[in-house]
Amino acid sequence: MVMNLGFHLTALYLTAVGPPMRQFPNELVCILPQKGKNINVFGLLNANGKQLFTFDVEGSIKAEFVISAIETFIAKINKPTVLILDNAKIHHAKI
């Protein structure tokens, strides 16, 4: 049996949107965006959606991180596997 995997990247932002406040009926509350730390998550999901492998990093995801995550993943699997990557420009790196 071959395990087919796809991957996805997402970012989680760790900055709170502001101090706790009360909003009264019909009162407009404005919350300005703030820059802060973020965590990016690289995930591998099998074709039937029953296995998810995640790897996270604070800051930007670089090619070296993706290669390291895939190498870590390879060490955990025990059957033939196909990793599906599309040809998007952001998925190319010269190392």
Secondary structure as GFF3:
##gff-version 3
##sequence-region A 1 95
A	DSSP	beta_strand	3	13	.	.	.	ID=ss1
A	DSSP	beta_strand	38	46	.	.	.	ID=ss2
A	DSSP	beta_strand	52	58	.	.	.	ID=ss3
A	DSSP	alpha_helix	63	76	.	.	.	ID=ss4
A	DSSP	beta_strand	81	83	.	.	.	ID=ss5
A	DSSP	three_ten_helix	89	91	.	.	.	ID=ss6
###
